[in-house]
Amino acid sequence: MRSDESARRSIASLARLSGCPPPLQRVVWAVGLIATTLWLGCAAQRERGGDLPTAEVAIRVFQLAGVDGQVRALSDQLVGAATLRGADLAPGSAEELIENVRAVAAESPMLSVAEALFRARSQGSPFLEPADRFLGSETGRRLRALESQADSELDEDAYSAYVDELFAAPVPLERIRLLERLAVATRGAQIAADIESIAARVVARAVDRRGGETSDALAAAFERIDRQRVETVATLRAQSMVSMQYVYRRASDQELAEYVAFAESPAGAWLVDTTGWTLGELEPWLDARMTDRPGKPR
C-alpha cells in the first residue's frame, strides 16, 4: 500500500471521534442540502426555545456523528469485496455477483435503514441529548472543520512533510496522551475493521447461496475474515498516533481535552456503541437483500 493511501485509510478510520464525520468519507457532500436544512430548522427552533422531537434529534446526531459516512464506507467495502471475490469466479458469475452487490449496496436504501435503526436505538436514551449538545457545540463544529480540512489537504507530500516535522519538533507527551485516550474511547480501528468484515461476510454468503462455495470453503472464508480483522485492527492502531496528530494538529489542547471528555463520557460511549450496533444490524438486512436477488452462477 502506498504511504499516502495508508495514511488516508488510517486517518479515515482512526483520526476521528465517533461524534464527528470521519475524514476521507466525503461526508460534506453526503450531508448536503437536507442536513443543512435540518440544521437551520433546528437552530431556529432552539432560538424559539422549542424542544425537538427525539426522532429529529436522533437523525441530526446520526448525521453529525458521521454514521452516514460509515454506512457509505460499508457500501464501498461491499463493492470492493465483491470485486475481489469475483476474481476467483467465472467471468459471467463474477459480473453477476458485482452487479447484484452494487444493487444491494445502493446508498439510499441502506442509509434509510441505518437511520431507522439508529433512531430506534435512540428512543428513550438519556445520552442522546448530551451527544447532540456536544456535536453542535463550538468545539464540535471546530473539530469537524479540522477533519474536513485534513481530508482536503492530504496527499503524500503533505503527510511526509508533517512526519518530518514531528522528528524535528515532537508533539508534547501530554498531547499524545490525550490522543491515545481519544483513540481508545472512539474505537475507530475496531469499527473500521468491522465494516470490512461485514462486507466480506455478506459477499461470502452470497457466493455460497449461489452454489459457488462448499460448506468447508465458507467456514474457511469466515476464518480468513476473522484473521484479517485482527490484522486490520493492529495495523490501524499502529498508524493511529501519527494520523491523529496530523488531523488535529491545529486543534488546541483545550479542544482536544473537551473532545476526550465527551468521548470518555457515558454519552460518548453510547454513541460509539450505537454506531457499531447500527452497522452490525445492517448485516442481516444485507444478507436478506442478497437472498432476494435472482440469478445463479453460470
Buried (B, 14 or more C-beta within 10 A) or exposed (E): EEEBEBBBBBBBBBBBBBBBBBBBBBBBEBBEEEBEEBBEEBEEEEEEEEEBEBBBBBBBBBBBBBBBBBBBBBBBBBBBBBBEBBEEBEEEBBEBBBEBBBEBBEBEEBBEBBBBBBBEBBEEBEBBBBBBEBBBEEBBEBBBEBBBEBBEEBEBEBBEEBBEBBEEEEBEEEBBEBBBBBBBBBBBBBBBBBBBBBBBBBBBBBBBBBEBBEEEEBEEBBEEBEEBBEEBBEBBBEBBBBBBBBBBBEBEEEBBBBBBBBBBBEBBBBBBBBBBEBBEBBBEBBBEBBEEBEEEBE
